[in-house]
Amino acid sequence: MIVADPPYGDTSLEWDRPVEGWHERAAALLKPSGSMWVFGSLRYFLAEGKNFAEAGLQYAQEIVWEKHNGSGFHSDRFKRVHELAAQFYRADSPWADVFNEVQTTPDARARTVRRKKRPTHTGNINASHYESEDGGPRIMRSVIYARSCHGRAIHPTQKPVDLLEVLIRTSCPKGGLIGDFFAGSGAAAEAAEMLGREYVGAEIDLDYYSAASARLAQNLPLAIA
Ligand SMILES: C[S@@+](CC[C@H](N)C(=O)[O-])C[C@H]1O[C@@H](n2cnc3c(N)ncnc32)[C@H](O)[C@@H]1O
């Protein structure tokens, strides 16, 4: 699995420049069973959509990350409290071959409500005419709430580890390899470590690389090599 959280190019900030050419590299590195989760805004995906298609990457689905707070860049627009992550896979391999472990919600179970079967002679004397049956775990919703890292972040666009854990469990088997193209704070590295997946990350900024390395080194007893 590849996780990519590139600069979205949404702002005029100096570091927020779209990166060219990484889509092809990602497509070349993906196994046929692999897929890639890319973080971005709708503006980013509209602008970059053709690059994914030209690299031979097929869109599969997206999730919405709902934050507990967000950014209000514009006083005349909604306060933005969400980001998107879209999943792509190699267009030359069928979706059926892609590793995909559907996630379920641990705290809710689907219920089936059906009319009770009663012996005919009881008539209408039963107070409850319906019964509720356990329908098994509920499939996780595509809008996923996770607290953003404000106040404790070591990177301005740091993603929450628990959100990354959901994406990793969905798309990378135990012992599988995560490639992180824009590592930033090392959030995906921490999530991979927690879940027993291998991890290789790339980060161009030496300060962030150092901060991410220090963060991972603190996660004892989980050792990093
Ligand atoms: C949106 S941030 C990633 C944040 C990260 N997901 C996290 O949770 O902390 C994008 C990162 O990509 C890095 N970056 C930009 N261009 C890059 C490149 N060509 N190769 C590797 N990293 C790059 C930036 O320095 C920045 O740290």
The ligand as a Tripos MOL2 file, in Angstrom:
@<TRIPOS>MOLECULE
LIG
   27    29     1     0     0
SMALL
NO_CHARGES

@<TRIPOS>ATOM
      1 C1          1.1250   17.4500    3.5500 C.3       1 LIG1
      2 S1          2.6830   17.1850    4.2280 S.3       1 LIG1
      3 C2          2.6280   15.5170    4.8410 C.3       1 LIG1
      4 C3          2.1940   15.4380    6.2650 C.3       1 LIG1
      5 C4          2.1880   14.0260    6.8060 C.3       1 LIG1
      6 N1          1.2130   13.2040    6.1550 N.3       1 LIG1
      7 C5          1.9240   14.0100    8.3000 C.2       1 LIG1
      8 O1          0.9160   13.4150    8.7510 O.co2     1 LIG1
      9 O2          2.7100   14.5900    9.0410 O.co2     1 LIG1
     10 C6          3.6800   17.0560    2.7950 C.3       1 LIG1
     11 C7          5.1470   16.7790    3.0570 C.3       1 LIG1
     12 O3          5.7680   16.4590    1.8220 O.3       1 LIG1
     13 C8          7.0920   16.9350    1.8600 C.3       1 LIG1
     14 N2          7.5650   16.9910    0.4600 N.ar      1 LIG1
     15 C9          7.3220   17.9440   -0.4570 C.ar      1 LIG1
     16 N3          7.8990   17.6170   -1.6240 N.ar      1 LIG1
     17 C10         8.4890   16.4130   -1.4410 C.ar      1 LIG1
     18 C11         9.2330   15.5500   -2.2820 C.ar      1 LIG1
     19 N4          9.4940   15.8610   -3.5540 N.pl3     1 LIG1
     20 N5          9.7040   14.3910   -1.7620 N.ar      1 LIG1
     21 C12         9.4570   14.0610   -0.4620 C.ar      1 LIG1
     22 N6          8.7630   14.8530    0.3860 N.ar      1 LIG1
     23 C13         8.2890   16.0180   -0.1040 C.ar      1 LIG1
     24 C14         6.9790   18.2640    2.5610 C.3       1 LIG1
     25 O4          8.2100   18.6560    3.1170 O.3       1 LIG1
     26 C15         5.9150   17.9550    3.6230 C.3       1 LIG1
     27 O5          6.5220   17.5850    4.8490 O.3       1 LIG1
@<TRIPOS>BOND
     1     1     2 1
     2     2     3 1
     3     2    10 1
     4     3     4 1
     5     4     5 1
     6     5     6 1
     7     5     7 1
     8     7     8 2
     9     7     9 1
    10    10    11 1
    11    11    12 1
    12    11    26 1
    13    12    13 1
    14    13    14 1
    15    13    24 1
    16    14    15 ar
    17    14    23 ar
    18    15    16 ar
    19    16    17 ar
    20    17    18 ar
    21    17    23 ar
    22    18    19 1
    23    18    20 ar
    24    20    21 ar
    25    21    22 ar
    26    22    23 ar
    27    24    25 1
    28    24    26 1
    29    26    27 1
@<TRIPOS>SUBSTRUCTURE
     1 LIG1         1 GROUP 0 **** ****
